[in-house]
Amino acid sequence: MDLEAFILAYEPAIRLASFAAIFMGVGLWELVAPRRAPTVSRALRWSANLGMAAMNTVLLRLLFPLAAVGMAAFGTASGWGLLNHFQVPFWIAVPVAVIAMDFVIWLQHVMVHAVPALWRLHQVHHADLDYDLTTGARFHPVEIGLSMLIKFATITVLGPPVLAVVIFEALLNATAMFNHGNIRLPNALDRVLRWFVVTPDMHRVHHSVEDDETNSNFGFNLPWWDRLFGTYRAQPRAGHEQMTIGIHGHRDPHEVSRLPGMLMLPFRGEVEGYAINRRHWPEGGVG
């Protein structure tokens, strides 16, 4: 069995094992060295956040049985995509594809903050009143479906090797749990790490209730895009222990920390403040 066939056969098991290992590791880290004290019952939040993650996993498998890895294999066999068209060597194509897909995810993240209709969906992720590894799995099912369509389009245009897609998916899942972790890193280590990967302190700024801080630090995995495009913010104004997590207007745990309320959140109220194209940036904000 060659590498591609092995990956296609065992991709679900590989992803599950990776998820379980990182979840346990970050979860234990949160217990040993937490960054912030929780404000909402963990049992309440985790049951809702993980319940939504499980529902999204089932829906994705039903709606997109081919999955991203299968799409990459089909594209490679069909000769689709830039990397296949120009016959880029495998050892170059893999890192180029991983970096390119990460950039697309960054652009997608900016887009869901810029378009009010998409922000309605994405605010489910930001409405979490605490910040821990389960926040990284908390996305509305419609946003997850749109994200998968964007991923399919990216794979079709780019033509990445199957291995690159597996690496990217594994990295994205691992870093999403790591950088949403309620974990404490030594300041000196954090300053070094955030040149290579998005750290919890770096991404936590993005979950501030203050809208100019929310519209910064969009990276999930690689931290370079925010520095390159001027959306990087080093620290929250109030400090990590004192900053408020969440979004204005949605502070009721019964609404934002229970599954029915989370599913209905995009369909309630007006879009105010957070969508980038409606922002009037205060002095010192990022734009």
N, C-alpha and C positions, 0 to 999 in steps of 0.2 A: 504494500500500500504506500503510494507516494505521499508527500507532505500535504498537498492540496486535498486529496481524498481523505486523509486522516482528519484534517481540520473540519471538512464538511460533515464527516461521520460523527465527530465528537464535539462539535462546536457548542451545543447546549450544555453538555457536561463540563466543558472547559470554562464556560462563562459562569455556571453555577458554582463551581469549585472556587473560582477567582473571587466571586462576590462573597461567598461564605468566609473565605480566609481574610479578606480585607475588612469585612463587617466585624468579625470577631476581634481582629487586631485593633481597629480604631475604637470599637466599643469598649474594650478593656482599657485602652489608653484614656478614654473619656472618664472612666471610673477612677483611674489612678491619678491623673493630672488634668482636671477640668479647668477650662479657661474662665467660665462664667457660671454663676449659680442659676439653676433653672427657675422659670417663673410660672410654668404650667406643668401639671402632672405628666410625667414621662409616659405612664401607661396610656393616658388619653391621647397624647400626641403620637406615640409610636404605633398604636393600634390603627390610627387614621392614616398616618404617613405610609406605613408598611402595607396596610390594606390597599391603598391606592396604587402602590408599586406592584403588588401582586395582581391587581385587576388589570393594570397596564400591560404587564407581561403576558397575561392570557389573551388580551385583546390583540396585541401585536402579533402573537403567534397565529391567531385566527385570521387576521386581516392581511398579514404579510408573511405567509409561511415560508417564502423564499429567504427572508431575512437579508441583512446587509452582506453577509458572507456568501450566501447563495447568489446574490445579485453580482458580486464581484467575480465569482466563478463563471457565471453565465457571460458576463462582459468580456472576460479574458478569452473564453472559448470562441466568442463571436468577433474578437478583435476590436471591441469598442474602446473608445477613450484615447486621450492624448498619449499616455504612457505606452499603450499598446501600438498606437499608430506610428510613433517615432522609435519603437523598439528599444526603449530605455533599458539598460542592463538591470537585472533583478536587484543587485546590491545597491543600486542608486534609486531604483523605483520605490523600494520599500520605505526608506526614510523620507523621500520627497512626498510620497503619498500620505504618510502619517502627518507630516507638517502641514500639507495642503488641506487635509480634512479637518485638522484642528483649526486652521484659519477660517474655514467655512463655518464651523460651529461658533466661532467668535462672532462672525458677521451675522449669523442667525440670531445669536443672543442680543446683539445690538438692535437687530430688526424688531424683535418682539418687545423691546423697550421703546422703539420709535413709532410703531404703528398702534394707534389706540385700540383697534379691534384685537390685535394680537396681545397687547398688554393685558386686556381683560383675561385672557387665558393664562398668561405668565404670572399674573399677580397671585395666583394660587400658590406658586412656589414661594413668593416673597411674603405672603401673609402669615407664614409660620411665626408664632410668637417667641419661640426659642430657636436656637441654632445648633444642630448637632448632625451626626452622620445621616440620620433619616431624612433631614431636609433635602439632601442631595438626591433623594428618590421621589420627591413630592412634586409631581407635575400633573396637570390636568390631562385626561386621556386625549382630548382633541389636539392639544399641543404636542403630545407624544406622536400622534398620527401624522401631523404636519411635519414634525421633525424627521420622521422616517421617510416621508416623501422627498424632503430636501436631501437626505442622505442618499437615497436611491439616485436622484438626479446628479448628485456630486460624483457618485461611483460611475455612472454612465459616461459622464463627460471626462472624468479623470482616468478611468481604466486602471485602478490600483490592483496590485497582486492580492490574492486572497490573504496571504500572511500579513500584509499591511493593514487590512481591514480588521483582522483578529487582534493585532497589536493595538490598533487605535481604539477598538471597542473595549478591550481590557484596560487600557490606560484611562480611558474616559470614565469607566465605572469606578476604577480604583481611586483616581484623583477626585472624582465627585464626592466620594465618601471621605477621603482624607481632608480636602479643603473645606468641607462643611463640618468637619469634626470639632466638637467642643473640647479642644485639646490645647495644652500649653506647650509652646516651644521656647527655648532660650532665645532672647532677642538677637544675639549674635548669629545663631544658627538660622533664624528666620530671615535675617538680612541677606545671608548668602543663598539660602534655598530659593528665595523668591526671584532670583535671576534665572532659575532653571525650571521651576514648577510653581504653580499657584499654591500658596500656603494658606492655612486657615485664617491667619490674621489678615492676609491680603484680601481674601474673598469675603470675609465677614463684613468689611466696609460696604460691600455691595448689598448687604442685607440690612443696612441701616434704615430706620424710618425716615431719615432726612433724604429728600428726593434727589438732591445733587450728589449725595454719596451713593445712593442707589444706582444712579446712572454713571458709575465708574467701575473699574476692575471687572470687566465682563468675562475675562478668561476663566476657563474651567481647568485646563491642563497646562498649556504653555503660557508663560506670563509676558511674552515679548510683545504681543499685539497691542496691549493697553499702553505700553511704553512708547511704541512706535506711533500710535495714532492719538496720543494725548489724552487718554481716558484713565490713566493711572493715578491713583491716590494712595499715598503711603499709609495713612492712619485716619481713623474717624476723629472728628473734632472732640467728642466727649470721652474718648478712650474706650478700649475694648470692654472693660468691666461695666462702665456706666452707660454706654450707648444703648439705645432702644432698638430692638429687632422687630421687623414687621413693616406694615404700611398703615398710613393714616386712614381712619374711617372703618377699619376692620380689626378691632381689638377684642372682640367677644370670643372667648375660647369655644363657646358652643357653635359659633359660626365657622371659625377657621381651624379648629382642632377636632372636628368630627367629619367623617366622610361625606354625609349628605350635604352639609354646609359647604365643604370644599368643592364638591361637584357643581353646586349651584352658584358659587361665588362669581363666575364670569358674567352671569346674567342679571346681576343686581347693581343698581345705582349707576351713576355717571362715572366716566373716566376723568379723573381730576389729577393734575399735578405731575404725575410720574412719567407719562409718555413724553419722550424727549422732544418731539416736535411741538409740544405745547408748553415747554419750559421757558421761563424767564430766569436765566441763571443768576443767582446772587453773586456778589463780588467774592472771588475766591473759589467759585465753583469750577467744574470742568465742563468743557463743551467741545 
